Structure formats: C-alpha cells, structure tokens
Amino acid sequence: MGSTMFKKCALCKHIWNTRQDFIADQDIEVIGYQANFIELKSGLLYFNHSCKSTLAIPVDLFADLYSGPMFKERQTGTENCPGYCLHKQALNRCPAECECAYVREIIQLFKRD
C-alpha cells in the first residue's frame, strides 16, 4: 500500500504529510491569491517556503475548512466590493456579502501575526 502526502516542495523536496502539517508550518507564508471567477475552488493560493520556493495550491484543497456563510452572488465590480480578488497580493478579509468572500477567510488560516 503506497503512502500519501499532502504536498512536496519542488525545490527542497520537503514533504508535508498532511494538510494540517502544511497549515501549521511556520516556514510557510501565504503571499497571494489568484481568483478564478468561473470556478472559485480552482483559484490558486500562493505560498512561499523558507527555501525560497513558491507553491501554488488550489483553493479546493482547503475549502472544507470554511464553515461560515456562503453567499450566492458575486459583488466584484460593485460599490460593495473592495476589489481584493482583483489584486493577487491583497490578503485581507472581505466585508462584502460576495460568493468570493469565503476564500478570504481561508487565507486567514495562514496569516502569521
């Protein structure tokens, strides 16, 4: 029976066996989000690893960690939208009741204070 892993760094070959290992790793920093407005779960979260590599991971791999409200309509481009999803490096929570807002909450799991 083969072993499974969550992710492997392409540069240093570090392995995160589980998603929780990845989330808890202090050597990982979230640096960006590229929205996919057609299929939100296909959007990419970008991370830097301490070895100086960048990893791109689909939002879908973290979507089940969000248990808050899911809004049905997108607010992108409206007066309610702060435009965060249009800027890859904007990682703030979104105050809009937008279908994209849940991704902003997932990003907060990786923010280090």
RODO-2510 file (C-alpha; in nm, 4 decimals, decimal comma):
residues 113
     n   res          X          Y          Z
     1     m     0,0000     0,0000     0,0000
     2     g     0,1516     0,3342    -0,1058
     3     s     0,1831     0,6300     0,1253
     4     t     0,0107     0,9564     0,0547
     5     m     0,1270     1,3067     0,1194
     6     f    -0,0366     1,6442     0,1068
     7     k     0,2360     1,8396    -0,0756
     8     k     0,6040     1,8224    -0,1652
     9     c     0,8234     2,1269    -0,2224
    10     a     0,9654     2,1150    -0,5741
    11     l     1,2851     2,2954    -0,4704
    12     c     1,3983     2,1472    -0,1375
    13     k     1,1829     1,8307    -0,1536
    14     h     1,0337     1,8941     0,1930
    15     i     0,7219     1,6826     0,2396
    16     w     0,4072     1,7828     0,4257
    17     n     0,2342     1,4555     0,5008
    18     t    -0,0951     1,6156     0,5958
    19     r    -0,2786     1,9351     0,5214
    20     q    -0,2632     2,0216     0,8913
    21     d     0,1177     1,9875     0,8820
    22     f     0,1212     2,2360     0,5953
    23     i    -0,1108     2,4842     0,7681
    24     a     0,0871     2,4688     1,0938
    25     d     0,4308     2,5024     0,9301
    26     q     0,5880     2,8316     1,0356
    27     d     0,8154     2,8071     0,7295
    28     i     0,5151     2,8643     0,5015
    29     e     0,3869     3,2152     0,4261
    30     v     0,0770     3,2936     0,2227
    31     i     0,1705     3,5576    -0,0342
    32     g    -0,1158     3,5721    -0,2788
    33     y    -0,4416     3,4554    -0,4243
    34     q    -0,5333     3,4318    -0,7907
    35     a    -0,9099     3,4200    -0,8271
    36     n    -1,0802     3,2038    -1,0846
    37     f    -1,4194     3,3716    -1,1217
    38     i    -1,5618     3,0893    -1,3335
    39     e    -1,4775     2,8151    -1,0797
    40     l    -1,3845     2,9689    -0,7422
    41     k    -1,2437     2,6465    -0,5982
    42     s    -0,9966     2,6367    -0,8879
    43     g    -0,8423     2,9656    -0,7778
    44     l    -0,4859     2,9411    -0,6536
    45     l    -0,3350     3,0265    -0,3177
    46     y     0,0352     3,1128    -0,3393
    47     f     0,2803     3,0326    -0,0627
    48     n     0,6485     3,0967    -0,0076
    49     h     0,8504     2,8282     0,1641
    50     s     1,1602     2,9120     0,3674
    51     c     1,3789     2,7520     0,0976
    52     k     1,2699     3,0411    -0,1304
    53     s     1,0344     2,8370    -0,3472
    54     t     0,6766     2,9319    -0,4255
    55     l     0,3943     2,6804    -0,4167
    56     a     0,0568     2,7263    -0,5878
    57     i    -0,2254     2,5240    -0,4343
    58     p    -0,5887     2,5205    -0,5480
    59     v    -0,8365     2,6707    -0,3001
    60     d    -1,0346     2,3475    -0,3308
    61     l    -0,7814     2,1682    -0,1085
    62     f    -0,8792     2,3977     0,1797
    63     a    -1,2455     2,4771     0,1011
    64     d    -1,3871     2,2325     0,3563
    65     l    -1,2124     2,4240     0,6367
    66     y    -1,4565     2,7130     0,5939
    67     s    -1,7873     2,6743     0,7751
    68     g    -1,9235     3,0302     0,7588
    69     p    -2,1891     3,1781     0,5335
    70     m    -2,1688     3,1109     0,1615
    71     f    -2,3120     3,3932    -0,0455
    72     k    -2,4690     3,3153    -0,3809
    73     e    -2,3948     3,6343    -0,5741
    74     r    -2,0639     3,7851    -0,6746
    75     q    -2,0128     4,1513    -0,5827
    76     t    -1,6982     4,2021    -0,7926
    77     g    -1,7046     4,5444    -0,9553
    78     t    -1,9922     4,6766    -0,7449
    79     e    -1,9763     4,9563    -0,4887
    80     n    -1,9792     4,6852    -0,2167
    81     c    -1,6576     4,5273    -0,3464
    82     p    -1,3209     4,6416    -0,2114
    83     g    -1,1514     4,4763    -0,5128
    84     y    -0,9248     4,2432    -0,3161
    85     c    -0,9777     3,9488    -0,5536
    86     l    -0,8510     4,1616    -0,8409
    87     h    -0,5112     4,2055    -0,6726
    88     k    -0,3091     3,8901    -0,6171
    89     q    -0,1270     4,0216    -0,3108
    90     a    -0,4341     4,1612    -0,1292
    91     l    -0,4956     3,9108     0,1506
    92     n    -0,7459     4,0945     0,3708
    93     r    -1,0839     3,9644     0,4803
    94     c    -1,3612     4,0828     0,2507
    95     p    -1,6523     4,2719     0,4062
    96     a    -1,8791     4,2187     0,1030
    97     e    -2,1514     3,9555     0,1013
    98     c    -1,9924     3,8053    -0,2074
    99     e    -1,9572     3,4471    -0,3264
   100     c    -1,5792     3,5038    -0,3267
   101     a    -1,5596     3,6141     0,0386
   102     y    -1,5122     3,2637     0,1807
   103     v    -1,1721     3,2357     0,0119
   104     r    -1,0582     3,5455     0,2017
   105     e    -1,1442     3,3629     0,5256
   106     i    -0,9422     3,0577     0,4221
   107     i    -0,6438     3,2870     0,3612
   108     q    -0,6640     3,3969     0,7252
   109     l    -0,5700     3,0418     0,8338
   110     f    -0,2220     3,1111     0,7005
   111     k    -0,1703     3,4639     0,8265
   112     r     0,1025     3,4794     1,0916
   113     d     0,0725     3,7588     1,3462
***
